[in-house]
Amino acid sequence: MDYLINKYCPKTQFSSYEDFCENFKINTPEVFNFGYDVVDEWAANEPDKLALVWTNDEGDMKRYTFDDVRDHSNRAANFFKSHGIGKGDVVMLILRQRPEVWFAMVGLCKLGAVCIPASFQLTSKDIKYRCNSAEVKMLVVVSEDGLIDYVNEALPECTTLKTVCALGEKREGFVDFGAELYAQSEVFDRPTGADAVTNDDTMLLYFSSGTSGNPKMVRHDFAFPLGHITTARYWHCVQENTIHMTQTDSGWAKFAWGKIYGQWICGAAIGAYDTMKFKPNDMLDAICRIRPTTFCAPATIYRILIKDDLSGYDLSFIKHATVAGEPLNPEVYKKMIELTGLEVREGFGQTETPVLLANFNFFDVKPGSMGKPNPIFDIDLIDEEGNSCEDGMEGVICLRNVGDHGPVGLFREYYKNEADTKSSWHDGIYSTGDMAWRDGDGYYWFVGRNDDVIKCSGYRIGPFEVESALMEHPAVLECAVTAAPDPDRGRVVKATIVLSKGYVPSPELIKELQNHVKHTTAPYKYPRIIEFTDELPKTSSGKIMRTVLRRQNHQA
């Protein structure tokens, strides 16, 4: 057991968090390529080891071993090479959670090409911006009417794009990715000399949207997967020869966190549920087909599940549950224990990083806290003057002593954006832009994005605390708190709320919810505006898209 982890970590078993902090290390080899050094390594030593369990809304099931993934990723590498893709060339994938996304990502890694995973929710404007910004040479998409239409609309203005491919139904002007992929040879030799990659080369580019401006390109190098050993083994608690399931689309950075790198290094299989839209019962049915030992999802999914009927589902095969992407309200944490016995352990990080803070198994959870630091990073809270914050004071989560390169797993730069790179990473410090405070026991508590913190009448209000207060009221199924413009106060707290069954919008309910927040937290934090809606805007993985709500607030 721990065959591959032992290659990169001198010590893998720890008696306490203190032991973990003092003795956990990741040794990065001079040259690392995930395709050869993980996928092919497992295939050579344990070819029948399970690597991927896939299902969809129709109930179809597919299972792949590491031997299968090696062969299909070699076919993918040969396919890309046959269409002129080589080391350093950029390929964008919009493949949802089709099995082929794993084959393509590993194949591009073997070839030394750059992969951009992208969401199927992109519009023609998004596709054009990404293709031109990153100089994309090939685009591979699922063959679905809406997406194909957006691609065709964007194509005339994608100046560097040479080849477009579709997986599924044949489309005029698109290479048939599925047919050509599986017709390729399953043999692909590891490149040598100038064609071989170094750890400094670009492996992944993610487009990360902020609260304003165009998305930034987050550049990850070929050593990046090793940083997710901590994510998978010590936060997800993934074990060899088990199944781990993180519910996310392949276009999001959470895919890198929970559906490929750290999990396969640990020798676990990936559980994949390919769906267009989150529906609680459909997802629960998929979970029961996949039967993961460990499970991770955005907080929104847990919020909805606790308000749904779980009585018909036996989830006892799940031994460890985690949450990331947005904070988990204490009320949801407590209800999950009551309904399932699962203690959902929160973690925090970014597209730019592996897990930074987490509720590791070495210590008890404080509901609502992000936990404690990942020992490979020197994490601190820093105030506006650049000083370390004392316990109880709010500050920006920063990584100290990162130099110009940073520990393994940290992004290398905002690609082609020197100004933003220098703004967030200078003097050996990387600033995440996220606000938190630390208690006397060393636990970190999320406040909000620096840009999300609402400044109203001289007060600073973290949206998460208001959301948590609202979630305690039985009328609230889910909610999102944002800032809304106000002529007198500048900005005020606004809550957009989806009501639980049996509740209807009314002025009386608004007043009741406002009073509830006043009594649950500091009175000045109550939402002065409450808007009811049938549905909050979400990603395909169920994460609330607060940027959409903020945009709507300013357009109102």
N, C-alpha and C positions, 0 to 999 in steps of 0.2 A: 504493500500500500504506500501511497505518497511517492511513487516512483519518480514522477516528473518534478513535483514540488521539491523533492530532496536534491535535485540537480541545481536548483536555483536558490534555495534557502538552507543555510547551514543548520538551522533549528526550526522545527515545525510544531512541536508540542510545548505548551506553556502552562505553568501552574497558577498564574495570576496575571492580572493586567500589568502589574509592575514588571513581572518577568517578560511579558510580551513586549512592553516598551523598551526594555533594556537589551533584549537579545534577538528580537526579530529583525532580520536583514534579508534583502533581496540582492543576490549577486548577479549582475548583468554581464553576460558574456560579451566579448568584443564584437561578435556578429550574431544576431538573433533574427530568425525568420519563422514566424508562427506556423506557416504552412508546412515547412519541413521539420522544424524542431519540436512541434507539438503534434499536429495531425498525422504526419507521416511517421513520427516516432511511435505513436500509439499503434498505428496500422502495422508497423514492422514487428512490434513486440506482442501486441494483443489485437490481431486483426478483427476478431469477432466482438470486441468490446463495443457496447451500444453507444452511439454518439448523438442520435437525433430521433425524437419521437414527434411526429407531426399529425395534426388533425385540423379539420375545418368545420364550418357550421353545418355541413351536410353529414358530418360524422365519419368522413373518410379517414383512414389511418395509414401512415407509412412509417417504417422504421429503417434507420440507416446505421451501419456500423462505421467504425473509423476506417476500415478497409474501403467501404463504399465512398466515404467522404474523400479519402485520398484519390481514388480513381476518378470520381466526378470532378474534383477540383483540378486534377491534371487535365481532364478534358476541357475544363473551363480555361485553363492557362493556354492550352493549344488553340482553343477557339479565339481568344483575344489576340494571341500572337498572329493567327491567320488573317486577322483583319487589321494588322499593322500596329497593334498596341504593344509597346515595349516598356522598358524601365523608365519610370518618371512620367509616363503618359497618364492622363486623367480620365477615369471612367465613372459616370454617375449611374447608380442603380436605384430604380424605383420598383421594387419587387415584392412589396408587402412582406408576408412571412412564407412565401413559397420556399420549398426546400432548396431551390436553385440559388437563393440569395446566399446561403452558406457556401455552396460550391463556388459561386462567383467571387465572393469576398476572399476565400482562401486561394482561389486560382490567381486572382490579381496580386495577392501577397506573394505567391511563389514567383510570379513573373516580375515582381518589383515595380508594378504599376501603382498608381494612386487611386484609391477608392473613395467616392463620395456616396455614402448611403443617404437616401432622400425619401421623404414622406410622400405617399400617394395622394395627400391632400393639397399638393402644390398646384397652383394655377399657371397659366401660360406666362404671366409676368414673372412668377417665381422661377420657373424653369429657365427662362431667358436670362434672368439675372445670375443664376448659379452657373449656367453654362459659360457665359461670357466672363464672369469674374474669375472662375477657376480654369478657364481655357480647356473646357471639357472636349475630349476628342471622340468619345463614344457614349451613347445613352442607351441603357437597357431598361425597359419598362414592362409591367404587366399589361396584357392586351385587354384593356377595359375601356368602354366607349368614352366616358368623360375624360379620362387621362389621355387617351390617344388624341382626342380633339384638342386638348391643351397643348400637347406636344406638337401637333401639326401647325397650330397657331403660332407657336414660338419659333419653329424651325427656321423661317426665313431670316430671323435676326440673330440666330446663334452662329456667330461668325467662325468659331473654331471647330464646330461639330462636323465630323466626317461620316459617322455611321450611327444609325438608330436601329435598335433591335426590339422586338416584341416577344414576350413569353406568353404562349397561349394561342388564341385565334390568329390566323395569318392576317397581316395587314399590308396593303399596298405601300411600297416604299420602305418597308421595315424588314430587316433581316429576321428570319425565323430563329430566334435564339434557342428554343427547345430542340428543334429538329437538328440544327447544326451542332449544338453542344454535345448531344449524345452520340453524334456520328464521329466525334473526334477520338483520337487515340488516348488510352488511359495511361500512357507513359509520358512523363515530362521530366527531363533531367534538370537538376538544380543548376541555375546559371553560375558561371564562373567569370573571373576577370572583371572587365568593365561592366558586364551585365549583372553581376551580383550586387546585392544591396549592402549598405552599411547601416548601422543603427541610427545614423543621423538622417538618412533618407526619409522622405515623406511616405507614410503608409496610408493614412486616413486624413480626409478633410471633412469636418462637420461645419455646417452653417448654423450658427447660434444666434438666435434673435434676442435682442435686448428690448428695453422699454421704448427706445426710439432709434431712428436711423435704420439703415439696411443691415441685414444679418452679417456677422463677422465670420470669417473662415478660420476655424480652429485647426491648427496643424499638429498632427500626432506622428511620431516617428515609429520605426520598426520595433523598438524596445517597449513601446507602450503596453502591449498585452501583459507583460510581466508585472506591471503595476497593479493589475487586477487580481493578483493572487490574494491580496488582502481583502478585496471586495468579496471574492467568491468563497474563500476558505474560512475567513475569520469573522465575516459579517453575515453572508448568506449561509454559512456553515455547511457548505457543499462537501459531500463525501464521495470518494471514488465508487463507481458502479451503482450510483443512485441517479435519480432524475431531478433536475432543477428546472423550475418554470418561472420565468419573469414575463409578465404580460406587457408586451410593448411591440410596436411595429419596428421593422428593420430600419426605418428611416431616422430613428432617434438614437441619441447617444446612449440611452438606457439599454439598447441592444448590445453595445460593446460592454456595458457593465454586467449584463445578466444573461446573455444568450450566446456567447461564443468564447471569449478569451480565457478569463479566469476559470470558468467552469470546465472547459476542455483541458486546461492545464491540470486541474484537479482530477481528471479522469472520470468526470460525471457526464451523463447524457443531458441534452437540452430538450425541454418540452416546449413545443411550438403550437400555438393556437392561432390559425390564420383566419382573421375575421375583418369585416369592413367596419363594424361598429359595435361598441361594447353594449351587450345586453346581459344582465345578471344571470338569468337562467341558462342562456346559451353558454356563457363562460363556465358556470358551475358544471354543466354537462361535459364540457371539454376537459375540465380539470379531472373529473371522475374517469374519463377515458385515458388520460395521460398518467394519472396517479403519481404526481411528483412528491418527493420526500421533502423538498424545500421549495418555498414559493415566495415571490416578490411581486408587488404591484403598486401603482400610485395610490395615494391616500383616498382619492375619489372612489375607487373601486371598493375599498373597505367601508367607506361611508355608506355607500348604497347597499352593500351586502348586509350590514347590520340592520337596515330598515326593511329588508326583504325577508321572506320566509325561508330559513335554512333547514327547517325540520326534516325535509325529505332528502337531505344530502349527508352522507357519511364522509367527512373529510379527515378521518382519523389517520389516513396514510401520510398527511402533511405533518412533519415533526418540527418544522421551524419556519416562521413567517417573518418577512421583512417588508419595509416600505421606504420609498424614496421618491424624489421628484417634486414633492410638496410636503409640508409638515403634516403629521398625523395628530388630530385633536385628541386630547386625553379621554374625552367621552367615548370616542370610537375605540380607542385602545382597550378601555375597560369593558365595553360591550362585546368586543371580539373574544375576550377571555370568557365572558359569561356564556356566549353562544357556542363557541368552538373549543375553548380551552387553550387557544393559541395566543401566545404573548407576542404581539407584533413589534419587532425591534426596528426602530427607525435608523436611517443612515442619511448622510448629507454629502453631496459633492456636486460637481458641475460637468458640463460637456468637456471642460478643459482638464479634468482630473479623474482619478479613480475615487473611491470613497475616502473622504477626509475626516469625517466624524461619524461615529456609529455607536449603537448600543451593542457592544461586543458581549459575548457570553461570559466574560470574566467578571461581570458585575451586574447588579440589579438595575432594572429599568426604572427611570423616573418618568412617568407618563407625560408626554409633551416635549421631552428633551431629545436633542439629537444625539446625546451620548458624549463620548470622549474621543480624543484624537487618534487617528491612524499613526502608529509610531514611525512610519517612514517619512513623515512630514513634521516640521517644527511649526506648530500652529499657535497663533496668538491673536488677540483682539487689539486693534489699534484705533486710537481716537483721531480726530481731524488734524491734530498737530503732529501725528506720527508717533505718539507715545503709547506704551502698553497700558491697557485698561486694567484697573483693579477689578476684583470679583464684584459682581452686581452692576457694573457699568456697561452700557452698550458701546459696542465698537464694531469695526469692520473685520470680518474673518480674513486673516492674512497668513501667508506661508513665509516664514523667515528662512534665511540662509539657503536660498534657492540659486544663488549665483546667476549666471547667464543661461544655464541649461536646466537645472532643477533635478530632483530625484526622479527615478524611473516612474513613468505613468503620468507625469505632468506634461502638458502640451508644450510645444516648442515656441510658438509665436502665433499671433493673428496674421495669417498668411497675407502678404502684400498689403499690410496695414501697420507700418512702423509706428505711426502716431498712437494707435490704440494699444499696441504692445507696450510701448514705453510708458503710457499712462497707467497701465495696470501692473507693470512688472519693471521695477527699477530699484537700484541700490540693494539688490539681493533680496527683495521682497516682492511677492506676488499678492495682489489684493483681489479677493474674490468679488468684492462689491456687495456681499451679503452681510447684513447686520445681525448680531447676536449678543448675548451676555453669558457670563460664566458664573456658576454658583460656587459656594465654598467647598464643594466636594469634587469640583473639576468637571461637572456636566455643563454642556453648552445648550443654550436655549435660543431658538430662532426668533428673530424679530421681523425680518423682511428684507427684500432687496433694498439697497440704499435709496434707489429711485422710487421704491414702492412705499417707503415709510411716509405716512401722511402727516404733514405739518399743518396743523389747524389751530388758529388763534394762539400761537406760541407753543402749543403742545406737539410732541412727537408721538404718533400712534402707529403701532405695528399692526398690520391687517390680520395676522394670524391669531392674535389674542382675541380680536373681535369675532373672527370666524369661530373660534373655539367656544366662545360664550354663546353664540347663536346656535351652534350645533347641539347644545345641551337642551334646547327647547324642543319639545316633541313635534311642533309644527314644522320644523326645518328638516327637510330631507337632505339638501346640500345648499351651500352658499359660497359666494365669493365677495370679498370686501376690497374695494378700490377707492381711489380719491376722485371726487367730482368737483368741478370748478364751482366757486361760490363768490359772488361779488363783494361780500363783506369779509369773509374769513379766508379768502384765497382758495382754500381747498377744504372740503368736508368729507366725512366718512360716508360712503355709500355701500349698502349691502344689496346684492342681487341674489334672490332666494327662490329656490324650488321647494314648494310645499309638500309635506307628507300627505298621504291619502287621508281624506276626510276633512281637510282644512281648505278654506277658500279665502282669497284676498279680501281684506276689508280695512277701513281706517282703524277699527278697534284692534285688529290683529297687529297692525303696524305699531300702535301705541304699546301693546302688550310686549312685543319683541324689543322695542326700544327700552322699556322699563326693565325687562329681563337682563339686558346687557348692562344697564346702569347698576343693577344689584349684583351682577356676577363679576364685574370688573370695575375699574375707575369710571365714575359717571361721565366724565368728559369724552370717553371713548365711544359712546353710543352712536349708532348710525343715524345721522340726521335725515338721510334719504334711504328709503327701502323700496325696492322695486321687485315685483314678483314676475317670474318667468316660468314657462313650461320646461325649459331646458337650458342648461349652461353650455356655452361653446367649449368643446373639448377636442383634444387630439384623438386619434384612433385608439390610443392606449388608455383613454379615460382621464387624462390629465386636463384640468381646467385651463383654458386659454385666457388668462387674465389680460393679456395684451389686447384682445378683441374687445373686452369690456371697457378697458381704459380708453380705447379709441372711440367707442360709442359714447362714453361720457363727454368727451370733448367735442363730439359732433352734435350732441343734443342741443 
